[in-house]
Amino acid sequence: MSQGALVLHGDQPCPCARGGINAKPLRFAACCGQYLEGEAPPPAPDAESLMRSRYSAFVLQRESYLLATWHASTRPGQVSFDTTGKWLGLEVRKSLASSPPKAEAEAKAKAKAKAEVEFVARFKPAGTTAWRLHERSRFVLQQGRWWYLDGVQLA
């Protein structure tokens, strides 16, 4: 359980380091902040944006966002954070999505779009060496919203 979410101002670089113009990282407000902040933030428009915003939520210790974007079939009761360490960065290696059929609403209601995002996130616990999480995360689009299902750790 979180001991309190960290604060990041909208004009600071986004933790996910998504590149904008000239490959400079986007500002938090223009990137993941739009999904993490405010009374009724919009859902992430695609699986990669959801994965990036979830990474930012881990960095900022936003348990409520992580739980709210986790598919109900795999969602844990709570999320724990290592409050003594520091996230060092994110590299998205691959993002693959399958679209639902382009048929009318009836076929769309039956089909689920699926996506996978492969990434490497680096973390440095206090007093020890840094480690990498190399994962292929699975996502599903249901009722117009992307959800994190689960992930497989890669070597």
VENRACOR-V730724 format. One line per field, one symbol per residue. psi: psi as a letter, one per 20 degrees, with the letter a starting at -180 (. if undefined). burial: 1 if it has 16 or more other ideal C-beta (glycine too) atoms within 10 Angstrom, else 0. A space follows every 50 residues. Layout:
psi=???
burial=???
This chain:
psi=qqjpqqppqhiqqphikpqbpkjqpqqghidhhhhhrrgmqqqpirhghg gghhghhggjlmghgghijpphijprhrpqqoiiappirpophqopqpqr qkaahghhhhqpqqqppprppqqoqpjrqqrpooqoqqqqopljpqqpfr qppr.
burial=01000001000001111100000001010011111100000001011111 11111111111110110011000010001010000010010100100000 00000000000011111110101000000000111111111000011110 10000
